[in-house]
Amino acid sequence: MKPRPRITIVNFVLVLSLVGFVQGGATGQSLDKPQAAVALREKTLLAALSEAGQWKPLDPRVAKAHEDLADYYSAEGRYAEAEKVYQKTLELKEDMLGRANPAIIPAVDDVARVSFAQMKYGQAADLIARELRIMEREYGDDDPKLVPSLEQVARVLEAASKYPDAEKFLARAITIREKASGLESSELTPDLSQLARVNVAKHNWADAETLYQRVLKIQQNKFSPNSPELLPTMDALAALALEQNKNAEPLLKQTLSIREGNLGPNHIDVAKNLDKLTAIYTEQKRFEEAQKASERALFIWMKELKPGSPELAERYEKLAELYAALDRPVDAEPLVQQVLTARESDMVASLNTLAAIYVTKQNLMEAEPLYRLSLTILDKKGLLSGKRPPLLGSSEDNLDLLAQTALDYAELLKKMKRKADASKIEARIRAVTGKSPAPKKKVS
């Protein structure tokens, strides 16, 4: 029987992380066609399995029929069904080849994969440990062929938060690689990085830092000083420095330079890097440097984030605080206005949503004060009351939200038999905006 390529736990984890994206992007175009095709495929595989029942149990075609059906269930995300059929496949191969034959390892791995997908981490770890024992008997205790299994069981144990056990398997994998490839081999970096992450999870900051420093040294020997390949390790070291109250500024300046060189000065990752430097400068009361970094980052974020969003408002607020610390109130004031506008809009949206729910439930008395509060927040300039003249073609802040809230309030007043008050509000909205906005859809 021709062996299949081995699908490891780490590759399977990558596949799982992409499933949501792929399915989400394809849902709208795959509702009709796949249903019929999927049903036909399953029917064909079940028929093949039924036909295999006519053969002797040790006929390789029997195991293959089970394996094909299990592969189908696994690809469809039906992991519980896949596990049962993979388990039967494994039993058939054990009967054909023996429980200690290395040729059964792919079948063991299949059961481990779908166990992992169902978060049965203990079961998955036990299965991979079984693979490891088979390989140890076949190759010895320090053969490089053991490393993939050592890495897999470590990943499963890490996912199960069994960090000391994961650490032991990783340390063994590293030792084997060191003997086979040398202490400075780039093959060591994935395992060293994973061991560092395990130490971070255990809050062993110093040990994690030592491991990342070793990874960085290996990478610096392999890549150019401005290579983006260095960034994940340098970012991890910077995070550890901050965690230990050490000086992360030199590392963050290096990562900023690398990102600017590879991504350009206006990339979102550059903005994130500048945010970290801003935080350090602010904490050290180096306000001028913090202001410059914050301004650069804000320029990038303004192109990435929606105007009025809470995330953008937060960045306006931080820069306003820096201007205030530098005794520049004139520069701080417009930023504070932006923050207030964003937060008012967010509050009004919440009030209006709750009011609409009350209207749907016919709790009109509860909805009425919520709409009035929304209008009080929005109408600071007295547009509805007539204190300001109509603003035809105006770009007044929150004007659209004010108009829609007023119209919703007018609809509520009509339900409350207060048609005269509703008419006044509608007339004023027409005067302010030049049109009557369409009512929102009711909350169902």
Helices and strands as residue ranges (DSSP letters): H 9-26, G 27-29, H 33-52, H 60-75, H 79-97, G 102-104, H 105-117, H 121-139, G 144-146, H 147-159, H 163-181, G 186-188, H 189-201, H 205-222, G 228-230, H 231-243, H 249-263, H 268-283, H 287-304, H 310-325, H 329-360, H 364-378, H 399-415, H 419-433
